[in-house]
Amino acid sequence: MHLISLLQIRIARLRFASLLSSKTVLCIIVAVSILVACSKPAEPPLRVGTNNWPGYELLYLARSLKFYDDTSIRLVELKNASDVMHAMRTRNLEAAALTLDESLTLIQDGIDVRIILVMDVSNGADALLVKPHINTLTDLNGKKIAVEYTAVGAILLDAALEKADLTASDVDIISCTLEEHERCYTSNDAIITFEPVRTALLNKGARQLFDSSQIPGRIIDVLVVHHDVIKRNPESLKRLLSGYFQAVEHLQIQPDDATTRMAPRLGITPEEILTSYEGLSIPGLSGNRVSLKNHELKNTISNLSRLMLEKKLLIKSINTENLVDGSHLPE
């Protein structure tokens, strides 16, 4: 065959191969684009804030058990409840573990949140502790009482003073944040505190004169989430609650392993953790269904908001009609 003809054939083959290669690459690009378009975009981070409290520790137990691996869930421990509330106000958190009264305070401040989980009901874990020489609540007249400036501290202190037939003007109230509770106890006559500091101070000789078991149903811990986050993080919220309830079950079935995992973070022994849980009622999945779906919590919210208004812990009435949302509980 003529040399020019051979060259033409080879050039034609190269062009065909090049065209085929280009079409193959194009097909791959199109296929990948279709797969990317069909796949769900990754959810943004779900930052969940807490302070140090046994009722919140089950979230960290779930993390320790790897129930939150490969998720966008990020647990954030802050120094105290005031910091957690501030982070919710500034949108540095998507969700937070708070007491019910703290949640009502957020709503008063215009923060649109929903309660999606009841974490615990305090039944003795919050307490008024005094120096050993103080024998009765009446003896607090004229004494210095340290308390964190939050609604839960105010509620417990108000109830204790009422039982002693005293008022806030009869005592010297000292503001004290959670991380300073042990120091504040040393430098004052009494303190409103809670676990795990309660156990630590009792071990050092403090006396307990009043606790949350004497005001049943008033101190409840809940998990709240910004309303607009519910649509943005549906899968993360589902995994958050599912892992939490698995951790509750793990604590019930394998308490030794659970408390061993929890002890380093709480700073007390596994045995002391079990003792601290005696002052808490922790509802599981069935209990949450009752609270969130059968209007039980709504009645509690109504009663508590009325009490807070009476005690001037709220400065105005708030709308709590849509506050409770049980739709994210596992089936």
Phi, psi and omega in degrees: 000148182297144184301319181296321179296319179298318179296320179297320180294316181295319179297319179297319179296319179296320178296320180295317180296320178296318179295319179296318179296318179296319179294322179296314179298318180298318179297319180296316180299316180297316181297316179296319179299320179295318180296318179296318181294327183278336182283152181284134176294148179296139180287148177294164181302141174249097182270121184246116185264144176215165162248182186280108184202132183306326180294336178267346188295339180295334173296317180287330174295319177300320177295318179298326179277005176069024177286344181252010176296149178059035175231172177269009183285128178232115178275132184235112178266124178250170189292323185203173182296326179299319178293322179297315180296320178298319180294328175290319180296324183268006178062030172272358173226147173268333182212162182203149172266120184218163170286159182299319180294326175294323177296320178294326177295320177300317180297319177302327181278005177088013179271120184273098182239165175231141175272121182245358182200136168264118186270318180194163172238123182287126181229048181128349183284339173259136189207159170260116180250143183230166175292152186304333184280351179267122188260326184225165177297326179298329180295350180285350179305121180082000184268162177270123180240120179273139181203142175287139184280072175224166182297322183295321176295320180294321180296314182293316180296317180299318180293321179294317179294321178299320178296328180272003183060039177242166174236172181299332180287347180275349182232167178255107185271125182249125178288132184210119179281163187306314185292350180252007187302316182294319177294319181295325177297320182297322187263003180228179182273333184203166179209145169267118183216186182204174181296146003273357181296324179307308180298318181298319181286323176299323178294339179264006174106003178294154177249143179256121181252342183202145178210175187291347176292342181271355173228064187303138175082359183271330182249104184234135177258135183226165173253122180247153180221142174302137186303318183288344178287334182302319180283331183280329187233049184297318181290320180295320178295321178297315179292323180300311182288321179299314178296322179298311182292330174294324178292320176302316180294322179297320178297322181288320186274321182232068184298326181296313180294317182298311183289331175295321177291326186276332188305314183300322181288320183280338177078019174230169185283160176305322179294320179292329176297314179299321177295319180295328180287346175293338178266010180231142169254120183248102180288135175276203182297314181296320178295323178290325177298320178295313184292316188270334185251344182251020174069007180298315181291326179300320178295319178297318179299316180299314180294318182291319180296324177295317178297318182294325175294317180298321182271006180061028172275343167240142182263352179203161177291146180235155179269115181246017186302318184253019185292323186269129180224103182264012186285349183262000178294142177301148180289000000 
